[in-house]
Amino acid sequence: MAAMLRVLGIDPGSNVLGWGVVEGDGQRALHIAHGCVRQKSGAPLPDRLSRIFADLSEVIAEHKPHAVAVEEVFVSQNVRSALVLGHARGAAIVAAGAAALPVAEYTPMQIKKAVVGYGKADKKQVQEMMRMLLCLPKIPAQDAADALAVSLCHVNQAAWNQRANAAIAGIKLA
């Protein structure tokens, strides 16, 4: 049986950043905690980034994850929004780096495919799937649900990688 991996998943945002901690082995998953870092409207960017770093550092200290997984930036029409989102991701990644934790990154499509089975699933489907898969009493807030999905995606990917590496190690080359 594979060891349980505890992962902090992050759905980055400069106004609302979701986080979720899941522990699993690829066959089962256990919800540890989730929440959001909510910012004051109009707060200066340096203050928001500092708060993201500080709050995530506290989450890391309290829940002691083995790894951090972060959703990659999706650039649509608004380049400025994507840049600000990139700063929020950077603050989150620095918090992981300060705790000497490995960081994995996944696209929104990879995450949705891993947890819903469909890469273009909508936000409500992700929220409901997190409630069901993690046996939550109610549907989590959208940003927290997305973060839990990032965590679960990484748990499943890590388990798959471990099984693949074990299979490869068992192959004898002539």
Buried (B, 14 or more C-beta within 10 A) or exposed (E): EBEBBBBBBBBBBBBBBBBBBBBBBBEEBBBBBBBBBBBEEEBEEEEBBEBBBEBBBEBBEEBEBBBBBBBBBEEEEEEEEEEBBBBBBBBBBBBBEEBEBEBBBBBBBBBBBBBBEEEEBEEEBBBBBBBEBBEBEEBBBBBBBBBBBBBBBBBBBBBEEBEEEEEEEEEEEE
